[in-house]
Amino acid sequence: MKEITVQELKQKIDNNEDFQLIDVRETFEYEMSNLNGLNIPLAGVILEASKISKDKPVIIQCRSGARSAAALNQLEQQLGYSNLYNLKGGILAWKAEYEPDMQVY
């Protein structure tokens, strides 16, 4: 599984790189705090796969990295995605590094 750190994600954001960010947390978690990614809760990731790009890097994130890893594995194994990256440590790592006041469920 390919992973990306929050530092690498911030660099991509700062450089306006072309990538897609998918947040697989539940909607109530996303509404509390998010990194402006597209919210597709883990349970619906296969059903809503048409919303996930196959032609540019896609970073999948959750709270800590576990659900995003599960989503990444499902998409790779069932649908053949090869452009996916798991955000190591999830939004908790982002909070620790960049936004200590961020509310996270």
Secondary structure, 3 states (H helix, E strand, C coil): CCEECHHHHHHHHHCCCCCEEEECCCHHHHHHCCCCCEECCHHHCCCCHHHCCCCCCEEEECCCCHHHHHHHHHHHHHHCCCCEEEECCHHHHHHHHCCCCCCCC
